[in-house]
Amino acid sequence: MAQRTSLYQDIQENKLFAYTPEVFKMLLRDKTTRKNVIWGTDAYTDLGEGYGCRDEVTARKVTGFFGNIIKPRSAKTQEEQSDRVKDKAEVFTPSWVCNKQNNLIDDAWFGTSGNFNTEKEQGWITNTEPVCFAQSGKMWQDYVKENRIEITCGEAPYLASRYDTITGEIIPVKDRIGLLDRKLRIVSENVQAEPEWYKWAKRAIQSVYGFDWQGDNILLARENLLYTFMEHYENKFGVPAIKEYLKEIANVLSWNIWQMDGLKFVVPYSCHDEEVTEETLLGKETKKVSCEGCRTKDNSKHNGIYCRIYDWSAKRSIEFYSLIKGEK
């Protein structure tokens, strides 16, 4: 019997790893360094060696006995939440605020309001009629392909709204407001055949991006987007998506949700001192010089590893900072 996906807020790493180890390992990969993402926080150092901020996150470190250490913010204690705020200024956005801001994006794109839901005080009422594109002068495929990015994404609540960010309660698939959820809704409303649905669902996932400093957030965001795909698929077809689909989606997510120092556009902690040898009156002298980019605040001169993402239309990886500089 096929294993059905479960709607629950905290994705259990042990269960996902047992179901498909290959997919789980993909969710830990850093495509830029060709290693795994690093912790990027000291929140786990009490667990022992390998849990320092610069250490890689591996499947072994977040499964088995340690299978419950990665938790969404709403499942953390108040003390843990406060520590995250102090450590990396981590904040959270209520789901109803995410909806308001996502609606502003869509209102501008469609040229009309209320396309997906009607806002109410600290909430929303889903519009159940299929989204209409007639007045926009655009096609539903255009909406699915439109690129979107969530900066400092945390658990990616703007992209995937699987649960209420305050209460942790699961939001039914039909009522979700994330940018990816909206794209997948559009696909489901316009495509009936399963192969075509998967083609456009994958294209939707290729169009959403996000980055964060902390490795546990990267895993949480990737898991949330993977499960968003799984839950929309099962909501549409009544059966779980095949594992081959999950592998392909996980590969996309390992590119599109990436770990980055958002101020420098490099892999966290990758800037470093360099040894420079100079001729002096006393002969050659070697000294350490800090990263020029860090020293001068010039983001084009860091000696760290500039992060790369993937352009799925052009079928090539690109340096993310090149987009900031306006390069083609």
N, C-alpha and C positions, 0 to 999 in steps of 0.2 A: 504494500500500500504506500502511495506517495506521502511524504511528510509534508504537512501543511504548515505554512508560516503562521506565527502567532502574533497577535497585536498586543504588545506590551512595551512599556516605556523604556525600561532598562534592558538593552540587548545583552544577553548573556554570552560572554566571550567563549565560555566552555562549550555551550551548545552550538554556536556558530562554527567553532573550530572542529568539533566532532562531526558536524554535518558536512563540512567541506573545508578541510585544512588548507587547500591550495588557495581558495578565495580569501580566507582569513589572512594568510601570509601576504597576499597581494595588498590588502588594506593597510599593511604596515610599511610598504615600500616607499622609498623616496626616489623618484625617478631622476632627480638631479644628481644626487650623490651615488646612485645605484646601490645604496645600502638601505637600511631601515630609517624611519624617522627617529629622532631622539626625544627624550622626555621633555626637555626645554623648561623644566621646573624642578624645584627641590622638594615638591610635595610628597615624593615617594621615597626619599632617602632613608627613612626609618626601616624600610623593607630590606636594606642591606646592599651588598655589592651589586652593581649593575643597574641601580635605580637613581644614579646621579643625573643632574640636568643635562650632561653631555653624553650620556650613555644611550645606546640604541634601544628602542622598544622591540622586543622579540616576542614571538608567540609564547615561548616558555615563561616569560615574565608576567604575562597577563592571563594565563590559563592555569588549569590545575588548582593548586592551593591558592593561587593568586587570581582566580577567575572572577572575583567580585570587586577588584580594586578600581576598575574603570566604571565610573558612574556619572550619569547626567547631573547637571547642577541641582535640579530640583530634588534629587535623591541624596545629595550631600548634606551633612550637618551644617548648621548655621556657622559653626566655627570654621569648617572647611571652606564655606563660601566666603567668609570674611578674609581668610588667609589668601584666597585666590585674588581677591580685590587688591590686597596689599602687595602681593607678589608681582602680578602682571597687570594690575588695573583691570581685571576681568569683571565685566558687568554682564547683565542679561537684559533682554528686552521682552516684555510681556507679549504673548501671542497676538493680542488684539492690536497692539501697536505695530507689530510686524504686518498685520493685515492692512492697517491704514496706509502704511508706507508702500506696501506692494500694490495697493489699489491706486495710489498716486502714479506709480510707474505705468500701470495698465491703462489708467484713464488717459494719460498722455499718448500712449501707443494707439489705443482704439479711437481716441477723440470723443469718447462717450464715457459715462460713469456707470457704476453698478453692474459691471460685466459679469462678475463672479459672485458677488454677495452684496447685501445691504448692511451697512454698518449700524450698530447700536451701541449703547454705552458699554464700553469694555467688552465688546463682543461683536458678533455678526450673524446674519441670517443668510444662509446659502440660497442663491438663485438657482432653482432646479432646472429651468429651461436651458437647452443647449446654448452655448455662447454664440452670439451672432456676429458675423464679420462683414455683413453687407454695408453698413455705414462707414466702416473703416477704410474700405477700398482695398483691403489686403486679404490674403488667403490664410487659412488656418496653418498651413505649412510655414508661412512667414513667422508666425508667432512662435511656433515650436523651435525654429532655428535661431531666433533672436538671442544673442549672447547676453548673459547676466552674470554678475559677480557679487559675492558678499565678502567684503573686506573684514579682516580680523573676525572670522566667521564663528569661532567657538564651536558649538554643536550644530551650527548652520540652521537656525530657526527661520531665517528669511527664505531659505531654499527648500527646506523640508519641515513640515509642521505636523509631525507624527503625534506629538503630545503637547499639552499646554505647558508652557515654560515655567509657570508659577506652581500649578497644582500637580503637574506630572501626569494628569489624566489623559488617556489616549483620545485623540480626535478621530472620529469616524472618517474613513477615506473620502466619502462624498462631501465632507465639510472642511476639508483641509485648504489652507490658504498660502502655502509655500509656493515660491516661484516654479519649482519643479513640479509640485502637485498640480498647479494650474496647467502647465504644459501637458502633463500626462492626462489630465481631465480632457483637454482639447483632443488629444490623440484618441482617447476612448470614445468621445462623442462623434468622431469623424471616420474611424476605422473599425471594421468588424473582423476582418480576416486576421488570424493570429500572426502569421509571418509579417504582414504589413504593419500590424500594431507594434511588434517588437522592433522593426526597422525604425519607426518613428519615435518610439519610446527611447531607444538607444540614442537617436539624434537629439532628443530633448536633454538627455543626461550629458551629452557632449557639449551642450550649450550653456551649462551652469558651472561656475567656478567659485572657488573660495580659498582663502589662506588664513593661517593662524600660526602663532609662535609655538604653542604648546603641543607636544606630541599626543597627549591623551585626547585633546580636542580634535586633532586631525583624525584619530581613530573613530571618535564618537560621530563626527560629521560624516565620514565615509560610511560608517555603519548605518547612519540615519538615511542617507541617500540610497544605499543599497536596499534597505528594507522598504523605503518608499517605493522603489521600483517593484519589489516583490509583492507588496500589499496592493498596489494598483493592478498588477498583473492578475493576482488571485481574485481581486474584486471584479475584474472584467471577465475572466474565463473560468473561475470557480475551481481552479487547480493551481498548484505551485509552479513557478517557472522552473525550467530544467536547469541543471547545474552548469551546463555549457553557457547559458545566458548569463548566469551569475559571474562566471569567470570573465566574460567579455565586459560586463558592467564594472566589475571590480578593477579591471585594467584601466578603464576610462577614469574611474574615480581616483586611482593612484596618481594620475596626471593632473586632474582638474581640481582636486582638493590637496593643496600642497603646504609644506611647512616653510615659513619664511619670516625673516625679520622685516616687518612692514615698513620700517623707516629707512632701511638700507637696501632692501630688495635682494638680500643674500641669505644663504642658509644660516640660521642662528649660530652664533659663536664661531663662524668660519673666518672672520677677519682676525689677523694675527700680526705679531711683531715679526720683522724681518731683519736678518743680519746684513749690515752694510759695511764694506771695507773701504777706508779712505786713506789716502797718503797724507802723512803729517811730517813735521820736522823730525820726529822721533822714529819715523818709519810707518809701516802700515798699522792702522788701528781699526779694529772691528767693534762695532757697537750695534745695539738693537734699536730699530726704528719702528714706531707704531704704524698701523695702516694709514696711508695718506688720506683715504676717503673719510675714515673716522676722525682723523685729526683736523681736516679742513672742512668737514661736513659736505664734501662733494661726492654725491652718490655715484658718479661715473668713475671714481678712482679707488673703490674698495679692492682689497686684495683677497677678500672672501670669495665664496662660490656663489655666483649669481644664479638665481633660481630659474629653472626652465619649465615651461608648460607646453601643451600640445595644441597646435592649430589643426583641428580635425578636418576642416575643409581643404586646407592645403596639404594635409598629411605630412606634417613635419613639426619637430619641436622648435620652439623659439625661446629666447631669453625674455623673461617677463619685463625686465627693465627696458628693453628695446621698445615696448609699447608705451612706457611712461615717457621715453624720449621722443616718441612720435615716429619711430622708424617703421618702414613698411615690412 
